[in-house]
Amino acid sequence: MDKQQILDLYDWADGVCFRHPGRGEVLTTVVGVIHPREDREREVRACADCVIRMEDIRREDAARSGSAYEPGRLGEALR
Ligand SMILES: [Zn+2]
C-alpha cells in the first residue's frame, strides 16, 4: 500500500496539526479525541506527514507483536 492509498482512507479538512501547530491551517484528519475533565471534548487533528508516520509506527508494532495491521484506523485506536 503506498502513502496516497493510506491517506485516501481518511477524511481531510483544514485544521491545525497537533504536532505542527506552527504551520497553521493545513489539510488534517482526526486521529483522536481528548476529553479534558472540565471542558468539552476536542478533536486531535494530524497532517499527512504525521498520519504516515503514525501508520508506519502501527505497522511496525503489528509486525513485532504478530498482530494484523490494518491502515486507516488511527482515530479509532485512540477513541
Ligand atoms: Zn503534522
PDB file of the backbone (N, CA, C, O) and the ligand in Angstrom, with CONECT records:
HET     ZN  A 101       1
ATOM      1  N   MET A   1       0.842  -1.189   0.000  1.00  0.00           N
ATOM      2  CA  MET A   1       0.000   0.000   0.000  1.00  0.00           C
ATOM      3  C   MET A   1       0.883   1.248   0.000  1.00  0.00           C
ATOM      4  O   MET A   1       1.768   1.372   0.847  1.00  0.00           O
ATOM      5  N   ASP A   2       0.657   2.172  -0.937  1.00  0.00           N
ATOM      6  CA  ASP A   2       1.506   3.364  -0.924  1.00  0.00           C
ATOM      7  C   ASP A   2       0.878   4.465  -0.067  1.00  0.00           C
ATOM      8  O   ASP A   2      -0.242   4.338   0.427  1.00  0.00           O
ATOM      9  N   LYS A   3       1.643   5.554   0.091  1.00  0.00           N
ATOM     10  CA  LYS A   3       1.197   6.606   1.010  1.00  0.00           C
ATOM     11  C   LYS A   3      -0.158   7.172   0.615  1.00  0.00           C
ATOM     12  O   LYS A   3      -1.024   7.385   1.464  1.00  0.00           O
ATOM     13  N   GLN A   4      -0.337   7.413  -0.681  1.00  0.00           N
ATOM     14  CA  GLN A   4      -1.589   8.029  -1.098  1.00  0.00           C
ATOM     15  C   GLN A   4      -2.778   7.125  -0.799  1.00  0.00           C
ATOM     16  O   GLN A   4      -3.850   7.602  -0.425  1.00  0.00           O
ATOM     17  N   GLN A   5      -2.588   5.831  -0.964  1.00  0.00           N
ATOM     18  CA  GLN A   5      -3.683   4.895  -0.663  1.00  0.00           C
ATOM     19  C   GLN A   5      -4.053   4.947   0.809  1.00  0.00           C
ATOM     20  O   GLN A   5      -5.228   4.872   1.168  1.00  0.00           O
ATOM     21  N   ILE A   6      -3.036   5.077   1.663  1.00  0.00           N
ATOM     22  CA  ILE A   6      -3.311   5.181   3.100  1.00  0.00           C
ATOM     23  C   ILE A   6      -4.032   6.488   3.398  1.00  0.00           C
ATOM     24  O   ILE A   6      -5.006   6.509   4.149  1.00  0.00           O
ATOM     25  N   LEU A   7      -3.544   7.588   2.801  1.00  0.00           N
ATOM     26  CA  LEU A   7      -4.163   8.895   3.065  1.00  0.00           C
ATOM     27  C   LEU A   7      -5.607   8.928   2.577  1.00  0.00           C
ATOM     28  O   LEU A   7      -6.450   9.601   3.170  1.00  0.00           O
ATOM     29  N   ASP A   8      -5.889   8.206   1.506  1.00  0.00           N
ATOM     30  CA  ASP A   8      -7.245   8.173   0.962  1.00  0.00           C
ATOM     31  C   ASP A   8      -8.245   7.516   1.915  1.00  0.00           C
ATOM     32  O   ASP A   8      -9.455   7.655   1.737  1.00  0.00           O
ATOM     33  N   LEU A   9      -7.746   6.802   2.923  1.00  0.00           N
ATOM     34  CA  LEU A   9      -8.639   6.146   3.883  1.00  0.00           C
ATOM     35  C   LEU A   9      -9.224   7.128   4.888  1.00  0.00           C
ATOM     36  O   LEU A   9     -10.153   6.800   5.626  1.00  0.00           O
ATOM     37  N   TYR A  10      -8.669   8.340   4.910  1.00  0.00           N
ATOM     38  CA  TYR A  10      -9.102   9.334   5.887  1.00  0.00           C
ATOM     39  C   TYR A  10      -9.874  10.469   5.222  1.00  0.00           C
ATOM     40  O   TYR A  10      -9.743  10.709   4.022  1.00  0.00           O
ATOM     41  N   ASP A  11     -10.682  11.161   6.024  1.00  0.00           N
ATOM     42  CA  ASP A  11     -11.397  12.349   5.564  1.00  0.00           C
ATOM     43  C   ASP A  11     -10.568  13.576   5.937  1.00  0.00           C
ATOM     44  O   ASP A  11     -10.192  13.744   7.098  1.00  0.00           O
ATOM     45  N   TRP A  12     -10.286  14.418   4.972  1.00  0.00           N
ATOM     46  CA  TRP A  12      -9.395  15.559   5.180  1.00  0.00           C
ATOM     47  C   TRP A  12     -10.144  16.874   5.199  1.00  0.00           C
ATOM     48  O   TRP A  12     -11.076  17.088   4.424  1.00  0.00           O
ATOM     49  N   ALA A  13      -9.720  17.760   6.106  1.00  0.00           N
ATOM     50  CA  ALA A  13     -10.296  19.097   6.181  1.00  0.00           C
ATOM     51  C   ALA A  13      -9.250  20.031   6.769  1.00  0.00           C
ATOM     52  O   ALA A  13      -8.311  19.580   7.426  1.00  0.00           O
ATOM     53  N   ASP A  14      -9.407  21.334   6.538  1.00  0.00           N
ATOM     54  CA  ASP A  14      -8.456  22.293   7.090  1.00  0.00           C
ATOM     55  C   ASP A  14      -8.481  22.250   8.613  1.00  0.00           C
ATOM     56  O   ASP A  14      -9.542  22.164   9.231  1.00  0.00           O
ATOM     57  N   GLY A  15      -7.297  22.312   9.200  1.00  0.00           N
ATOM     58  CA  GLY A  15      -7.196  22.311  10.651  1.00  0.00           C
ATOM     59  C   GLY A  15      -5.737  22.473  11.043  1.00  0.00           C
ATOM     60  O   GLY A  15      -4.863  22.642  10.193  1.00  0.00           O
ATOM     61  N   VAL A  16      -5.493  22.418  12.338  1.00  0.00           N
ATOM     62  CA  VAL A  16      -4.136  22.593  12.840  1.00  0.00           C
ATOM     63  C   VAL A  16      -3.615  21.249  13.331  1.00  0.00           C
ATOM     64  O   VAL A  16      -4.241  20.597  14.167  1.00  0.00           O
ATOM     65  N   CYS A  17      -2.461  20.839  12.802  1.00  0.00           N
ATOM     66  CA  CYS A  17      -1.864  19.567  13.195  1.00  0.00           C
ATOM     67  C   CYS A  17      -1.386  19.640  14.646  1.00  0.00           C
ATOM     68  O   CYS A  17      -0.783  20.636  15.047  1.00  0.00           O
ATOM     69  N   PHE A  18      -1.651  18.590  15.440  1.00  0.00           N
ATOM     70  CA  PHE A  18      -1.266  18.635  16.858  1.00  0.00           C
ATOM     71  C   PHE A  18       0.244  18.631  17.058  1.00  0.00           C
ATOM     72  O   PHE A  18       0.728  19.028  18.118  1.00  0.00           O
ATOM     73  N   ARG A  19       0.989  18.189  16.056  1.00  0.00           N
ATOM     74  CA  ARG A  19       2.445  18.190  16.195  1.00  0.00           C
ATOM     75  C   ARG A  19       3.098  19.339  15.453  1.00  0.00           C
ATOM     76  O   ARG A  19       4.277  19.622  15.664  1.00  0.00           O
ATOM     77  N   HIS A  20       2.352  19.999  14.592  1.00  0.00           N
ATOM     78  CA  HIS A  20       2.906  21.099  13.804  1.00  0.00           C
ATOM     79  C   HIS A  20       2.014  22.343  13.880  1.00  0.00           C
ATOM     80  O   HIS A  20       1.583  22.862  12.850  1.00  0.00           O
ATOM     81  N   PRO A  21       1.741  22.813  15.088  1.00  0.00           N
ATOM     82  CA  PRO A  21       0.845  23.992  15.195  1.00  0.00           C
ATOM     83  C   PRO A  21       1.423  25.213  14.491  1.00  0.00           C
ATOM     84  O   PRO A  21       0.673  26.096  14.076  1.00  0.00           O
ATOM     85  N   GLY A  22       2.744  25.275  14.350  1.00  0.00           N
ATOM     86  CA  GLY A  22       3.377  26.427  13.710  1.00  0.00           C
ATOM     87  C   GLY A  22       3.068  26.543  12.233  1.00  0.00           C
ATOM     88  O   GLY A  22       3.245  27.606  11.636  1.00  0.00           O
ATOM     89  N   ARG A  23       2.607  25.456  11.642  1.00  0.00           N
ATOM     90  CA  ARG A  23       2.269  25.507  10.215  1.00  0.00           C
ATOM     91  C   ARG A  23       0.917  26.161   9.970  1.00  0.00           C
ATOM     92  O   ARG A  23       0.574  26.471   8.829  1.00  0.00           O
ATOM     93  N   GLY A  24       0.149  26.372  11.031  1.00  0.00           N
ATOM     94  CA  GLY A  24      -1.175  26.964  10.860  1.00  0.00           C
ATOM     95  C   GLY A  24      -2.149  25.972  10.251  1.00  0.00           C
ATOM     96  O   GLY A  24      -2.024  24.763  10.450  1.00  0.00           O
ATOM     97  N   GLU A  25      -3.122  26.490   9.505  1.00  0.00           N
ATOM     98  CA  GLU A  25      -4.159  25.634   8.929  1.00  0.00           C
ATOM     99  C   GLU A  25      -3.614  24.866   7.732  1.00  0.00           C
ATOM    100  O   GLU A  25      -3.165  25.454   6.748  1.00  0.00           O
ATOM    101  N   VAL A  26      -3.662  23.556   7.836  1.00  0.00           N
ATOM    102  CA  VAL A  26      -3.250  22.689   6.734  1.00  0.00           C
ATOM    103  C   VAL A  26      -4.316  21.601   6.615  1.00  0.00           C
ATOM    104  O   VAL A  26      -5.242  21.533   7.423  1.00  0.00           O
ATOM    105  N   LEU A  27      -4.175  20.759   5.605  1.00  0.00           N
ATOM    106  CA  LEU A  27      -5.112  19.644   5.495  1.00  0.00           C
ATOM    107  C   LEU A  27      -4.815  18.646   6.609  1.00  0.00           C
ATOM    108  O   LEU A  27      -3.685  18.180   6.757  1.00  0.00           O
ATOM    109  N   THR A  28      -5.828  18.331   7.377  1.00  0.00           N
ATOM    110  CA  THR A  28      -5.652  17.436   8.522  1.00  0.00           C
ATOM    111  C   THR A  28      -6.807  16.459   8.588  1.00  0.00           C
ATOM    112  O   THR A  28      -7.842  16.653   7.951  1.00  0.00           O
ATOM    113  N   THR A  29      -6.616  15.411   9.363  1.00  0.00           N
ATOM    114  CA  THR A  29      -7.699  14.473   9.626  1.00  0.00           C
ATOM    115  C   THR A  29      -7.725  14.163  11.113  1.00  0.00           C
ATOM    116  O   THR A  29      -6.723  14.356  11.801  1.00  0.00           O
ATOM    117  N   VAL A  30      -8.842  13.692  11.610  1.00  0.00           N
ATOM    118  CA  VAL A  30      -8.976  13.423  13.043  1.00  0.00           C
ATOM    119  C   VAL A  30      -8.282  12.103  13.381  1.00  0.00           C
ATOM    120  O   VAL A  30      -8.573  11.067  12.784  1.00  0.00           O
ATOM    121  N   VAL A  31      -7.357  12.154  14.350  1.00  0.00           N
ATOM    122  CA  VAL A  31      -6.674  10.936  14.766  1.00  0.00           C
ATOM    123  C   VAL A  31      -6.992  10.592  16.216  1.00  0.00           C
ATOM    124  O   VAL A  31      -6.436   9.640  16.764  1.00  0.00           O
ATOM    125  N   GLY A  32      -7.874  11.350  16.835  1.00  0.00           N
ATOM    126  CA  GLY A  32      -8.238  11.025  18.210  1.00  0.00           C
ATOM    127  C   GLY A  32      -9.103  12.118  18.795  1.00  0.00           C
ATOM    128  O   GLY A  32      -9.297  13.173  18.192  1.00  0.00           O
ATOM    129  N   VAL A  33      -9.623  11.847  19.989  1.00  0.00           N
ATOM    130  CA  VAL A  33     -10.437  12.826  20.695  1.00  0.00           C
ATOM    131  C   VAL A  33      -9.956  12.838  22.138  1.00  0.00           C
ATOM    132  O   VAL A  33      -9.786  11.784  22.751  1.00  0.00           O
ATOM    133  N   ILE A  34      -9.736  14.042  22.685  1.00  0.00           N
ATOM    134  CA  ILE A  34      -9.362  14.105  24.093  1.00  0.00           C
ATOM    135  C   ILE A  34     -10.531  14.663  24.883  1.00  0.00           C
ATOM    136  O   ILE A  34     -11.314  15.466  24.376  1.00  0.00           O
ATOM    137  N   HIS A  35     -10.638  14.233  26.115  1.00  0.00           N
ATOM    138  CA  HIS A  35     -11.750  14.623  26.973  1.00  0.00           C
ATOM    139  C   HIS A  35     -11.214  15.313  28.222  1.00  0.00           C
ATOM    140  O   HIS A  35     -11.049  14.686  29.268  1.00  0.00           O
ATOM    141  N   PRO A  36     -10.941  16.617  28.099  1.00  0.00           N
ATOM    142  CA  PRO A  36     -10.480  17.332  29.298  1.00  0.00           C
ATOM    143  C   PRO A  36     -11.565  17.275  30.373  1.00  0.00           C
ATOM    144  O   PRO A  36     -12.757  17.292  30.063  1.00  0.00           O
ATOM    145  N   ARG A  37     -11.153  17.208  31.617  1.00  0.00           N
ATOM    146  CA  ARG A  37     -12.104  16.994  32.704  1.00  0.00           C
ATOM    147  C   ARG A  37     -13.188  18.062  32.750  1.00  0.00           C
ATOM    148  O   ARG A  37     -14.362  17.756  32.961  1.00  0.00           O
ATOM    149  N   GLU A  38     -12.791  19.318  32.551  1.00  0.00           N
ATOM    150  CA  GLU A  38     -13.763  20.386  32.732  1.00  0.00           C
ATOM    151  C   GLU A  38     -14.067  21.115  31.438  1.00  0.00           C
ATOM    152  O   GLU A  38     -14.470  22.278  31.450  1.00  0.00           O
ATOM    153  N   ASP A  39     -13.874  20.434  30.333  1.00  0.00           N
ATOM    154  CA  ASP A  39     -14.060  21.089  29.054  1.00  0.00           C
ATOM    155  C   ASP A  39     -14.800  20.120  28.136  1.00  0.00           C
ATOM    156  O   ASP A  39     -14.899  18.927  28.420  1.00  0.00           O
ATOM    157  N   ARG A  40     -15.320  20.658  27.023  1.00  0.00           N
ATOM    158  CA  ARG A  40     -15.954  19.745  26.089  1.00  0.00           C
ATOM    159  C   ARG A  40     -14.873  18.995  25.315  1.00  0.00           C
ATOM    160  O   ARG A  40     -13.720  19.424  25.267  1.00  0.00           O
ATOM    161  N   GLU A  41     -15.253  17.879  24.715  1.00  0.00           N
ATOM    162  CA  GLU A  41     -14.224  17.073  24.051  1.00  0.00           C
ATOM    163  C   GLU A  41     -13.664  17.806  22.845  1.00  0.00           C
ATOM    164  O   GLU A  41     -14.355  18.575  22.177  1.00  0.00           O
ATOM    165  N   ARG A  42     -12.400  17.546  22.591  1.00  0.00           N
ATOM    166  CA  ARG A  42     -11.723  18.211  21.489  1.00  0.00           C
ATOM    167  C   ARG A  42     -11.118  17.175  20.557  1.00  0.00           C
ATOM    168  O   ARG A  42     -10.599  16.149  20.995  1.00  0.00           O
ATOM    169  N   GLU A  43     -11.195  17.459  19.278  1.00  0.00           N
ATOM    170  CA  GLU A  43     -10.597  16.562  18.293  1.00  0.00           C
ATOM    171  C   GLU A  43      -9.097  16.805  18.218  1.00  0.00           C
ATOM    172  O   GLU A  43      -8.627  17.938  18.330  1.00  0.00           O
ATOM    173  N   VAL A  44      -8.358  15.723  18.028  1.00  0.00           N
ATOM    174  CA  VAL A  44      -6.920  15.821  17.779  1.00  0.00           C
ATOM    175  C   VAL A  44      -6.741  15.601  16.291  1.00  0.00           C
ATOM    176  O   VAL A  44      -7.118  14.556  15.760  1.00  0.00           O
ATOM    177  N   ARG A  45      -6.162  16.594  15.611  1.00  0.00           N
ATOM    178  CA  ARG A  45      -6.010  16.510  14.163  1.00  0.00           C
ATOM    179  C   ARG A  45      -4.541  16.368  13.791  1.00  0.00           C
ATOM    180  O   ARG A  45      -3.671  16.904  14.477  1.00  0.00           O
ATOM    181  N   ALA A  46      -4.264  15.655  12.715  1.00  0.00           N
ATOM    182  CA  ALA A  46      -2.883  15.462  12.263  1.00  0.00           C
ATOM    183  C   ALA A  46      -2.791  15.685  10.763  1.00  0.00           C
ATOM    184  O   ALA A  46      -3.726  15.399  10.014  1.00  0.00           O
ATOM    185  N   CYS A  47      -1.625  16.212  10.336  1.00  0.00           N
ATOM    186  CA  CYS A  47      -1.402  16.450   8.909  1.00  0.00           C
ATOM    187  C   CYS A  47      -0.960  15.144   8.228  1.00  0.00           C
ATOM    188  O   CYS A  47      -0.741  14.133   8.895  1.00  0.00           O
ATOM    189  N   ALA A  48      -0.834  15.178   6.930  1.00  0.00           N
ATOM    190  CA  ALA A  48      -0.492  13.972   6.163  1.00  0.00           C
ATOM    191  C   ALA A  48       0.838  13.376   6.611  1.00  0.00           C
ATOM    192  O   ALA A  48       0.955  12.158   6.750  1.00  0.00           O
ATOM    193  N   ASP A  49       1.854  14.233   6.842  1.00  0.00           N
ATOM    194  CA  ASP A  49       3.159  13.736   7.276  1.00  0.00           C
ATOM    195  C   ASP A  49       3.018  12.928   8.559  1.00  0.00           C
ATOM    196  O   ASP A  49       3.598  11.850   8.691  1.00  0.00           O
ATOM    197  N   CYS A  50       2.248  13.452   9.495  1.00  0.00           N
ATOM    198  CA  CYS A  50       2.108  12.794  10.789  1.00  0.00           C
ATOM    199  C   CYS A  50       1.296  11.514  10.663  1.00  0.00           C
ATOM    200  O   CYS A  50       1.606  10.521  11.321  1.00  0.00           O
ATOM    201  N   VAL A  51       0.259  11.522   9.824  1.00  0.00           N
ATOM    202  CA  VAL A  51      -0.540  10.314   9.635  1.00  0.00           C
ATOM    203  C   VAL A  51       0.334   9.188   9.081  1.00  0.00           C
ATOM    204  O   VAL A  51       0.254   8.049   9.542  1.00  0.00           O
ATOM    205  N   ILE A  52       1.167   9.513   8.091  1.00  0.00           N
ATOM    206  CA  ILE A  52       2.053   8.489   7.521  1.00  0.00           C
ATOM    207  C   ILE A  52       3.014   7.962   8.584  1.00  0.00           C
ATOM    208  O   ILE A  52       3.256   6.758   8.673  1.00  0.00           O
ATOM    209  N   ARG A  53       3.558   8.874   9.387  1.00  0.00           N
ATOM    210  CA  ARG A  53       4.489   8.434  10.439  1.00  0.00           C
ATOM    211  C   ARG A  53       3.778   7.543  11.455  1.00  0.00           C
ATOM    212  O   ARG A  53       4.320   6.523  11.879  1.00  0.00           O
ATOM    213  N   MET A  54       2.555   7.936  11.845  1.00  0.00           N
ATOM    214  CA  MET A  54       1.817   7.143  12.840  1.00  0.00           C
ATOM    215  C   MET A  54       1.425   5.783  12.265  1.00  0.00           C
ATOM    216  O   MET A  54       1.440   4.778  12.975  1.00  0.00           O
ATOM    217  N   GLU A  55       1.080   5.756  10.996  1.00  0.00           N
ATOM    218  CA  GLU A  55       0.753   4.470  10.360  1.00  0.00           C
ATOM    219  C   GLU A  55       1.992   3.574  10.298  1.00  0.00           C
ATOM    220  O   GLU A  55       1.899   2.364  10.510  1.00  0.00           O
ATOM    221  N   ASP A  56       3.157   4.173  10.007  1.00  0.00           N
ATOM    222  CA  ASP A  56       4.410   3.401   9.981  1.00  0.00           C
ATOM    223  C   ASP A  56       4.657   2.748  11.339  1.00  0.00           C
ATOM    224  O   ASP A  56       5.023   1.576  11.421  1.00  0.00           O
ATOM    225  N   ILE A  57       4.451   3.529  12.408  1.00  0.00           N
ATOM    226  CA  ILE A  57       4.684   3.011  13.757  1.00  0.00           C
ATOM    227  C   ILE A  57       3.720   1.862  14.053  1.00  0.00           C
ATOM    228  O   ILE A  57       4.112   0.841  14.618  1.00  0.00           O
ATOM    229  N   ARG A  58       2.469   2.040  13.669  1.00  0.00           N
ATOM    230  CA  ARG A  58       1.481   0.983  13.921  1.00  0.00           C
ATOM    231  C   ARG A  58       1.823  -0.287  13.139  1.00  0.00           C
ATOM    232  O   ARG A  58       1.662  -1.400  13.640  1.00  0.00           O
ATOM    233  N   ARG A  59       2.299  -0.101  11.901  1.00  0.00           N
ATOM    234  CA  ARG A  59       2.643  -1.268  11.089  1.00  0.00           C
ATOM    235  C   ARG A  59       3.819  -2.027  11.714  1.00  0.00           C
ATOM    236  O   ARG A  59       3.828  -3.258  11.756  1.00  0.00           O
ATOM    237  N   GLU A  60       4.815  -1.265  12.201  1.00  0.00           N
ATOM    238  CA  GLU A  60       5.968  -1.903  12.839  1.00  0.00           C
ATOM    239  C   GLU A  60       5.557  -2.597  14.130  1.00  0.00           C
ATOM    240  O   GLU A  60       6.007  -3.707  14.414  1.00  0.00           O
ATOM    241  N   ASP A  61       4.705  -1.946  14.909  1.00  0.00           N
ATOM    242  CA  ASP A  61       4.230  -2.570  16.160  1.00  0.00           C
ATOM    243  C   ASP A  61       3.502  -3.866  15.860  1.00  0.00           C
ATOM    244  O   ASP A  61       3.695  -4.872  16.542  1.00  0.00           O
ATOM    245  N   ALA A  62       2.655  -3.834  14.824  1.00  0.00           N
ATOM    246  CA  ALA A  62       1.882  -5.032  14.474  1.00  0.00           C
ATOM    247  C   ALA A  62       2.822  -6.151  14.036  1.00  0.00           C
ATOM    248  O   ALA A  62       2.631  -7.312  14.399  1.00  0.00           O
ATOM    249  N   ALA A  63       3.846  -5.788  13.247  1.00  0.00           N
ATOM    250  CA  ALA A  63       4.788  -6.803  12.768  1.00  0.00           C
ATOM    251  C   ALA A  63       5.535  -7.423  13.946  1.00  0.00           C
ATOM    252  O   ALA A  63       5.758  -8.634  13.981  1.00  0.00           O
ATOM    253  N   ARG A  64       5.923  -6.576  14.918  1.00  0.00           N
ATOM    254  CA  ARG A  64       6.656  -7.065  16.082  1.00  0.00           C
ATOM    255  C   ARG A  64       5.805  -7.984  16.943  1.00  0.00           C
ATOM    256  O   ARG A  64       6.284  -9.003  17.441  1.00  0.00           O
ATOM    257  N   SER A  65       4.534  -7.617  17.116  1.00  0.00           N
ATOM    258  CA  SER A  65       3.687  -8.409  18.019  1.00  0.00           C
ATOM    259  C   SER A  65       2.945  -9.509  17.267  1.00  0.00           C
ATOM    260  O   SER A  65       2.229 -10.302  17.879  1.00  0.00           O
ATOM    261  N   GLY A  66       3.109  -9.566  15.949  1.00  0.00           N
ATOM    262  CA  GLY A  66       2.475 -10.629  15.181  1.00  0.00           C
ATOM    263  C   GLY A  66       0.986 -10.436  14.974  1.00  0.00           C
ATOM    264  O   GLY A  66       0.291 -11.370  14.575  1.00  0.00           O
ATOM    265  N   SER A  67       0.477  -9.216  15.243  1.00  0.00           N
ATOM    266  CA  SER A  67      -0.944  -8.977  15.025  1.00  0.00           C
ATOM    267  C   SER A  67      -1.168  -8.378  13.638  1.00  0.00           C
ATOM    268  O   SER A  67      -0.224  -7.953  12.973  1.00  0.00           O
ATOM    269  N   ALA A  68      -2.407  -8.352  13.224  1.00  0.00           N
ATOM    270  CA  ALA A  68      -2.727  -7.869  11.885  1.00  0.00           C
ATOM    271  C   ALA A  68      -2.665  -6.346  11.847  1.00  0.00           C
ATOM    272  O   ALA A  68      -3.092  -5.671  12.784  1.00  0.00           O
ATOM    273  N   TYR A  69      -2.135  -5.824  10.763  1.00  0.00           N
ATOM    274  CA  TYR A  69      -2.082  -4.375  10.577  1.00  0.00           C
ATOM    275  C   TYR A  69      -3.139  -3.969   9.566  1.00  0.00           C
ATOM    276  O   TYR A  69      -3.214  -4.508   8.462  1.00  0.00           O
ATOM    277  N   GLU A  70      -3.949  -3.009   9.972  1.00  0.00           N
ATOM    278  CA  GLU A  70      -4.975  -2.507   9.071  1.00  0.00           C
ATOM    279  C   GLU A  70      -4.876  -0.992   9.055  1.00  0.00           C
ATOM    280  O   GLU A  70      -5.157  -0.356  10.071  1.00  0.00           O
ATOM    281  N   PRO A  71      -4.484  -0.388   7.933  1.00  0.00           N
ATOM    282  CA  PRO A  71      -4.350   1.071   7.895  1.00  0.00           C
ATOM    283  C   PRO A  71      -5.704   1.769   7.900  1.00  0.00           C
ATOM    284  O   PRO A  71      -6.734   1.161   7.607  1.00  0.00           O
ATOM    285  N   GLY A  72      -5.686   3.052   8.238  1.00  0.00           N
ATOM    286  CA  GLY A  72      -6.910   3.846   8.186  1.00  0.00           C
ATOM    287  C   GLY A  72      -7.683   3.874   9.487  1.00  0.00           C
ATOM    288  O   GLY A  72      -8.834   4.310   9.507  1.00  0.00           O
ATOM    289  N   ARG A  73      -7.078   3.417  10.581  1.00  0.00           N
ATOM    290  CA  ARG A  73      -7.812   3.319  11.839  1.00  0.00           C
ATOM    291  C   ARG A  73      -7.192   4.099  12.973  1.00  0.00           C
ATOM    292  O   ARG A  73      -7.430   3.783  14.139  1.00  0.00           O
ATOM    293  N   LEU A  74      -6.401   5.113  12.661  1.00  0.00           N
ATOM    294  CA  LEU A  74      -5.747   5.865  13.736  1.00  0.00           C
ATOM    295  C   LEU A  74      -6.756   6.463  14.705  1.00  0.00           C
ATOM    296  O   LEU A  74      -6.582   6.367  15.920  1.00  0.00           O
ATOM    297  N   GLY A  75      -7.803   7.075  14.180  1.00  0.00           N
ATOM    298  CA  GLY A  75      -8.793   7.714  15.054  1.00  0.00           C
ATOM    299  C   GLY A  75      -9.472   6.715  15.970  1.00  0.00           C
ATOM    300  O   GLY A  75      -9.693   6.996  17.148  1.00  0.00           O
ATOM    301  N   GLU A  76      -9.802   5.556  15.437  1.00  0.00           N
ATOM    302  CA  GLU A  76     -10.495   4.537  16.228  1.00  0.00           C
ATOM    303  C   GLU A  76      -9.620   4.024  17.354  1.00  0.00           C
ATOM    304  O   GLU A  76     -10.100   3.761  18.457  1.00  0.00           O
ATOM    305  N   ALA A  77      -8.313   3.882  17.066  1.00  0.00           N
ATOM    306  CA  ALA A  77      -7.406   3.315  18.055  1.00  0.00           C
ATOM    307  C   ALA A  77      -7.363   4.166  19.309  1.00  0.00           C
ATOM    308  O   ALA A  77      -7.194   3.640  20.410  1.00  0.00           O
ATOM    309  N   LEU A  78      -7.515   5.492  19.155  1.00  0.00           N
ATOM    310  CA  LEU A  78      -7.370   6.380  20.298  1.00  0.00           C
ATOM    311  C   LEU A  78      -8.693   6.656  20.997  1.00  0.00           C
ATOM    312  O   LEU A  78      -8.695   7.196  22.103  1.00  0.00           O
ATOM    313  N   ARG A  79      -9.784   6.314  20.402  1.00  0.00           N
ATOM    314  CA  ARG A  79     -11.083   6.625  20.984  1.00  0.00           C
ATOM    315  C   ARG A  79     -11.365   5.778  22.194  1.00  0.00           C
ATOM    316  O   ARG A  79     -12.423   5.912  22.809  1.00  0.00           O
TER     317      ARG A  79
HETATM  318 ZN    ZN A 101       1.868  17.187  11.380  1.00  0.00          ZN2+
END
